[in-house]
Amino acid sequence: MKNRLAWLVLTALMSAAPAWADWQVAEGSRIQFVSIKQNTIGEISHFERIAGAVSSKGQVDIRISLDSVETMIGIRNQRMKDMLFEVGIYPEAVITSQLGAEVLVLVAAGQGGEVTTDIAIDLHGNTVTKSVKLLVTPLSDGLAVSTTEPILINAAEFGLEPGVAALQEVAGLLAISRVVPVTLSLRLVASDS
């Protein structure tokens, strides 16, 4: 039974392969995060510049320009760039993954659905693997890929604890949460190359 299922997936993948292409991250893509200060005040921020691609073999490479952080307050943007992300040393965060055959078959068949995959997040000199749930939705001009659950980023996992403490001190705050939920909403279009 297991061999038959593997054979069916392989057959579907091979027959659908011409419909699967290289994809580029397009305008309108967004990566957002929510920070909590004083234990009661939530603030939504995002990154203005995201680039990347998903290859025809399912290799994912997404790059986030950390100096494009937008919190809607100029001085806070600058402090996050300098004190938290240290963009002079670590200019970008990188998300990589290898999508499984079931995702490739789903997309090649022009169908949407929810998938679970592991992603590696390289941030501030540290790489951490997270399991994420994604909703893949076909669009007339490409694909929409979004998280169905937030990805929880812990400052300590990425060596960001000193930066958070520095932000807390300079802003005169009693508390800034060390765990931040992050959501992805990506629009992918077929690559011209």
Secondary structure, DSSP 8 states (H G I E B T S, - for coil): -HHHHHHHHHHHHHHHGGG---EEE-TT-EEEEEEEETTTEEEEEEES-EEEEE-TT-EEEEEEEGGGEE-S-HHHHHHIIIIII-TTT--EEEEEEE--HHHHHHHHTT--EEEEEEEEEEETTEEEEEEEEEEEEEETTEEEEEESS-EEEEGGGGT-HHHHHHHHHHHT-S-B-SEEEEEEEEEEEE---
